[in-house]
């Protein structure tokens, strides 16, 4: 007879996201996961696999729930400069939340693991590349609408915007407040604020 699952996997993954986000992969032990999620090691292994597999599922959940929610309007194929500016405005607003003060889970993971774990590094790269493509699309639409110079290199500027986002995540994690982030963002986005 099969055992009845005594937990909701969606709730457990939500808890794991917050724990990994706060402590990182290396500093989170299986004992931490057991204590924080309230399920046994057997339950974790049975549902999520080992710690690395659990971490990857948590990272993917973060991307689906948090990252894609923030970028929803900007991901529209017709999005342009207005949506791009609004996106960065949402990042400033998001910086005031408890979760954001831990930085960006993807950025934290890139710093901690991308150079030492090829599989996780590839996942983070894919997530960042997707974001960069969204930036490029918005810039391209701005160019077509005559809001940006026709000779602007869209790939270079999209890469730059990804760097701006990563810098903002590090600023938040370092305790920089809105008063310091807004001037940074104003200068960083000067080329699209005509």
Secondary structure, DSSP 4 states (H G I P E B T S, - for coil): -PPPP-S-HHHHHHHHHHHHHHHTTTT--HHHHHHHH---HHHHHHHH-SHHHHHHHHHHHHIIIIIHHHTTTTTSTT--HHHHHHHHHHHHHHTTSTTGGG--HHHHHHHHHTTT-HHHHHHHHHHHHHHHHHHHHHHHHHHHTTSS-TT--HHHHHHHHHHHHHHHHHHHHTT--HHHHHHHHHHHTGGG--
